[in-house]
Each structure stands twice: as structure tokens, then as C-alpha cells.
Amino acid sequence: MLPTLATWALLGIECLAVPGFLIQPRDPHSHQSRPAAKYEGYAFLYFSNRDEQIYLAASNGNDALSFTELNRGQPILRSTMGEGGVRDPFIMRSKEGDKFFILATDLCINCGTDWNMAQRDGSWYIEIWESPDLVTFSAQRHVLVSPDNYGSTWAPEAHYDTSIGKYVVYWASAIYNDATDPDRNPIQYPRMVYATTDDFITFSQPQVWQDAGPDGRIDSTVIQEDGLFYRFTKATIHGCTDIVQETSPSLTADLQSWNLVASCIGKRAGTKDVEGPAIFKTNPDDVNGERYILLVDEFGGGGYVPLESDDLASGQWRLNRKYQYPTSPRHGTVLPLTAAELNRIREHFGT
């Protein structure tokens, strides 16, 4: 989500582009609280550089590599609050499985905000919607989560942590020592922070989760498997600014308590510069077989491409160019659906 590793190399290149009901044990989708029903398709939520609003695509059957854009190519959700743009949408099921939560970044580069401003004086809010069925949505909530010494609140995601009985919400922020400094010069590097919530209405005060120093960190996404959390983040390791993979038995453990599994994942797989990772496991009867897919955003042009692995713990990822995605989908989420849910969104929104 960001501008260079010097100015933030993490961010820099996006500037060029923009401008379940029961929780099952050892469920890799526990942050999505899968219902007991069988999954037979997927929803793909993402934003577009065109207008920085939220779009939806549906899988063509039980195929994690083939999607059709819905709603005649128009956004399904538009921000009417904050900066007026909404980026990096994340969707998850509630822990009870009775609703869905959508979180997104309050940021609009097309509205006149430049990347320096976005890092110094960016929004302290995240945008939230709820839905019982993926076709009707609550009113937008513009929710304050960052304190006034933060310069940005980017790419919020969430995971329900059974060990504490709360949702853990995490995002990237530039943090300044003095909230009253009008210049905020120099621009501070991004850290990953987290807060907890029971209801996505009230949140705890954020705590620093990942502080890697001036190299910065952004865009974490998490999946749980066999008692371990697997975290994917845009970061710099051994001079390579790319996606890194780490593991920990504790979601909220500090940076030093996570074990590095792999670094430079995108470049090793043959991608261009990437950010905005999104991790999910394919459905058991997916036509491509059961595997893990790590979407990475080629933000200089092209958008999401899929990396695949048959062994999550290995840290080995391969690029699959045989996919059918909407045009240039940017940082978002893929959510497994039941057949009824897939049919519902297709019938409601149309193509």
C-alpha cells in the first residue's frame, strides 16, 4: 500500500501505479470462521486504481484461479466518509458465522492526497461494513482506531484469536513522537500495529506488533494451520524488499518471537515488485486441487497474481500464470463460499 525503501521502498512503486457457524480445530480459515457447510466457490473483494472503491468478483465454480467480475464492473461499495476513497478491502466471517465484516483503508490518492501527505497526515480511521448475506450491507462506519501521533492507517486485516477470545485487527502506521509537529519531517517508517475488538465498533489502544526499524513493514496477512500462525508481510530481509513468511504459535507475539521461513518470495517465484499479500487455502474439491494460494499485488501494473504451494510450512512458492482474474485487481481478499452463497452473489449482482 505505499511510496520508496529510501523514502519507503516498500511504498514507492505503488505511487507509480496509482497515480462457522462453528469454529473447527486446526482450521486454516479460522480468521474467517468457516461454517460446517461445504465450500464450493469463492468471493474476491478488491479495489481498483480507477476510482479507489470496492469491487466484487465470483469464482467460476469451485476454481480459485478463475473469477468473473460482478455488478457490471461497477463497485459494490463506495466510501462516503473520510477521504472518499477506500482501498485494500478485507472480508471475513464473524466467529459465529452469522455475518461478514469488511474492513478497508480510508485513503484517496485520486482525490488529491499525495503519498507524502498520506504518510504524514493520513487518516486515523478505518472503514467498516457488515453484511448478513454478502448482498445487503450495513451503513458505512468510519471508525477511529489510530492515535493522533500516527501518520497513516493502512491495509487493516483481522483474525479471531481463540486464545484471547477477541478479534485482533492489524494495520500499518507511520508513528511520530510529537502529535503536534506540523511538519512531521522526516517522514517516519511504517510499523505494523494491532488492536483488539469484540464487535468492530470499539477497539483497544493499538500496540506495536512489528518494528523493523527504518526498512519498515506493511501489509501483513495471516492464516492458521496446525497450531501455528503463518504471517506474510511486505518487508526487507537481506536487502530484498518483498514478501516474507514467518511463523509463531502466538498471533500477537513481538517481531523477535516470530520465526523466519522465507524471504524475497515474489522475486524468487518470478514476479515483478509486489505488495499486498493475501493468503488462503483452496477448497477440498477445487478443480486445481487442495493447496495454498498467496496472492501478491504487482502494484506497478497488472495487480494480483497467484503464487501456489502444496506445503505451507516449506516456504516454497511458485507462480501460476494460468489464471482468469478481473482487470488489474488491487490489494484485497479471497473468501471461500458455500454453493448457496456463490449463487446468491451471482444472481444479485449479475455480471
Secondary structure, DSSP 8 states (H G I E B T S, - for coil): --S-TTTTHHHHHHHHH----S--TT-TTGGG---SS-EEEEEEEEE-TTTS-EEEEEESSS-TTBEEE-GGG--SB---STTS-EEEEEEEE-TTSS-EEEEEEE--TTTT--HHHHHHS--SEEEEEEESSSSS----EEEE-S-TTB---EEEEEEEETTTTEEEEEEEEEB-S-TT-SS--S---EEEEEEEESSSSS----EEEE--GGG-EEEEEEEEETTEEEEEEEEEETTEEEEEEEEESSTT--GGGSEEEESSHHHHHT--S-EEEEEEE--TT-TT-S-EEEEEEETTTTEEEEEEES-GGGT--EE----B--SS-EEEEEEEEEHHHHHHHHHHH--
